[in-house]
Amino acid sequence: MTSSFEIHSENCLMCDRQVMRKIAELQGVFGADVNYAKNVIHVQHTDEVTKEELQVLLNDLGLFNETQDCKI
């Protein structure tokens, strides 16, 4: 299944790699595509992980923040 989320963050390439790595660590996630131009992320996953769990992780990673300072 695929879950899509509207995001509000402009990450750099290094941050994007970190985000993708963290998402991939979740049991049941087998892919993700981030499109910053369209402000959307699509996460491919099994039913082992819920959309709510993904949303919490994406929020923790700062993808729903309007502004974010790159710390890398």
PAKERO-301497 format. One record per residue (C-alpha): residue in three letters; x, y, z negated. Coordinates in steps of 0.2 Angstrom, whole numbers, plus 5000, padded with zeros to 4 digits. Each point is the difference from the previous one (the first is absolute). Example, Ala and Ser with C-alpha at 12.3 -4.5 7.8 and 13.67 -1.06 7.14 Angstrom:
ALA506249784961SER500650175003
//
This chain:
MET500050005000THR500550185002SER499750144988SER500250185006PHE500350154989GLU500150195004ILE501650074993HIS500650184996SER501949985000GLU501450055011ASN501449884995CYS501750005008LEU500749845009MET500949944984CYS498450024990ASP499049915013ARG501249854999GLN499850004981VAL498150015002MET500049855012ARG501149904989LYS498950034984ILE498449955010ALA500849845007GLU500549954982LEU498149974996GLN499549825001GLY498849985015VAL500650155010PHE500849955017GLY500150175009ALA499750185000ASP500050155012VAL500150184995ASN499550145012TYR500550164992ALA499350105016LYS498349934997ASN500249994981VAL499549824998ILE500849834994HIS499349835006VAL500549864988GLN499849825006HIS499749884986THR499149844994ASP498750004987GLU501349974986VAL500250194999THR498550124999LYS499750175008GLU500050074983GLU501749934996LEU500750075016GLN499250174996VAL500850004982LEU501749965008LEU499950135014ASN499550134987ASP501549954989LEU501150025015GLY499350185003LEU499149975016PHE498550094995ASN500950154994GLU499950165010THR501850054996GLN501449894995ASP501950044998CYS501249875007LYS501149944987ILE501149895011
//
